[in-house]
Amino acid sequence: MLLFRAAVLLLLLAAGVSFALFVGTGEPRYKQFGLRTLKWLLIAAGCFFAVLILERIA
């Protein structure tokens, strides 16, 4: 559980920094990296909530 929380927090931080770099520099590679990171953030958050639901059921 702690691993999921840490992964979600780090992915959120990485996406935020990447989008801030894109706004600051205008380079599209930061935007692409931010979108990929955001995709994995949503996947990790989905797994986190799936584990929470499975804990409630069991």
Backbone torsions as a table, in degrees:
resi	resn	phi	psi	omega
1	MET	NA	-42.9	178.7
2	LEU	-64.5	-33.2	178.9
3	LEU	-64.9	-42.4	178.0
4	PHE	-63.8	-42.3	179.5
5	ARG	-62.3	-43.7	179.8
6	ALA	-65.5	-41.1	-180.0
7	ALA	-64.0	-44.3	-180.0
8	VAL	-64.3	-42.5	179.7
9	LEU	-64.3	-44.1	-179.8
10	LEU	-67.7	-38.9	177.8
11	LEU	-66.3	-38.9	178.0
12	LEU	-64.6	-42.0	178.2
13	LEU	-64.5	-43.7	179.9
14	ALA	-64.1	-40.7	178.8
15	ALA	-65.7	-42.2	179.1
16	GLY	-62.5	-44.5	178.5
17	VAL	-65.0	-40.2	-179.7
18	SER	-63.8	-43.9	178.6
19	PHE	-68.7	-33.1	175.9
20	ALA	-65.9	-39.9	176.4
21	LEU	-65.2	-37.0	178.3
22	PHE	-64.6	-43.1	179.0
23	VAL	-64.9	-39.0	-178.5
24	GLY	-72.8	-38.8	-174.3
25	THR	-104.7	-28.7	-178.0
26	GLY	81.9	6.2	-179.8
27	GLU	-80.4	129.0	-175.5
28	PRO	-69.2	-17.5	-179.7
29	ARG	-66.6	-31.0	177.5
30	TYR	-69.9	-36.4	177.6
31	LYS	-66.7	-43.4	178.6
32	GLN	-62.5	-42.8	178.3
33	PHE	-65.3	-39.6	178.5
34	GLY	-63.6	-40.0	178.4
35	LEU	-68.5	-39.3	176.0
36	ARG	-65.0	-40.3	178.5
37	THR	-65.8	-39.3	178.3
38	LEU	-64.4	-37.1	176.7
39	LYS	-61.8	-46.6	179.6
40	TRP	-69.5	-28.4	175.0
41	LEU	-64.1	-43.2	178.8
42	LEU	-66.4	-36.8	177.2
43	ILE	-65.9	-44.9	179.9
44	ALA	-65.3	-39.1	178.1
45	ALA	-66.1	-37.9	176.5
46	GLY	-63.0	-41.6	176.4
47	CYS	-64.9	-38.9	178.8
48	PHE	-60.7	-47.2	-179.6
49	PHE	-71.3	-29.8	175.3
50	ALA	-64.8	-39.9	177.7
51	VAL	-66.1	-40.5	178.1
52	LEU	-62.1	-41.7	180.0
53	ILE	-67.1	-42.2	179.1
54	LEU	-65.6	-33.3	176.2
55	GLU	-66.5	-36.6	179.6
56	ARG	-68.7	-37.1	-178.1
57	ILE	-70.9	-43.9	-176.0
58	ALA	-80.2	NA	NA
